[in-house]
Amino acid sequence: MSDTPDLQSQSDQNRIEFLRTELSACLTIASVAETEFNIGNNEHAQRSIAEAEKAYATMQRFLSDPKHAEHISGEERQELTQGIAELRKKLDDLALHP
């Protein structure tokens, strides 16, 4: 039983790292989509945007689900919320491409 707090702490840290990695990957995918648009490859850009949108939705679910959210500190939540807002803006800007 003494391992339980350590396991919970490790699980919490893994959750945060997953969300940070997912956010970073989404921002990279959004940048790839922008490049694809710029070189005229709209089909690939749209696929990249769709993947980033899927991951964005996953992150939103994690942050809004009390089961997961209660294990995220205020500072970590602020960091992730700012990153997700940046991603949302990039995706919205990309949606304006013809």
N, C-alpha and C positions, 0 to 999 in steps of 0.2 A: 504494500500500500504506500510505502514511502516514495515510490517512483512516480506516483500519480501527479504531484505538482510539477515535476520535471517533464513528464510527458505532455501535460497541458501547456506548459511554457513552450516546449519545442513545437507542438502543434500550432500554437498561436503564431510563433515566429515563421513557421512554414507557410501559414495562411498569408501573412504579410508579404513574404518574399514571392509567393505565387502572384499576388495582386500587383506587386511592383514589376515583376517580370512580364506579366500580361499587359500592363499599361505600356511598358517600354516597347514591347513587340507591336502593340497596336499603333503607337506613334510612328514606329518604323514603317509599318505597312501603309499608313496614311501618307508618309513621305514617298514611298514607292508609287502609290496611286497618283500622287501629284506629278511625279516624274513621268509616269506612263501617259498621263494626260498631255504633258508638255511635248512628248515625242509623238503624239498622235495615236497612241495605242489605247483607245477608249475602252475596248473590251476587257483588257487586262486590268485597267484602272478600276472598272466597275466591279470586277471580281475581288480585287484587293479591298475596295471599300466595303463590300458585302462581308468579307472576313473580319475586318476591323469592327464593323457594326455588331457582328455576332459576339465578338469578344467584349465589346463595350457593354452589351446587354448582360453578359455573364458577370462582369465586374459590378454593374449596378445591382444585380441580384444579391451578390455577396455583401455589398455594403448596406443594403436595405433589409437584409434578413437578420432579425435579432439574434438568431442562433450563432451567426458569424460575427455580426457587428459588435456584440458585447465583448469580444476578444480583441478589439482594435482600439488602441489608445487614441486619445483626442488628437495628439500630434500626428500620429500615423493616419488617422481619418482625414485630417486637414491636408496632409501631403497627397493622399490618394484622391481626395475630392478636387484639389487644384489640378492634378494631372488629368483626371477624367474630364474636367471642364475644358482643359486645353485640347484634349482629344475630340470632344464634342464640337468645339469650334472648328478644328481642322476638318472634321467630317462634314460639317455643315457648309464650310467653304468649298470643299470638293464637290458637294452636291450642286453647286452653282455652275460647274463646268458644263458646257454644251454636250 
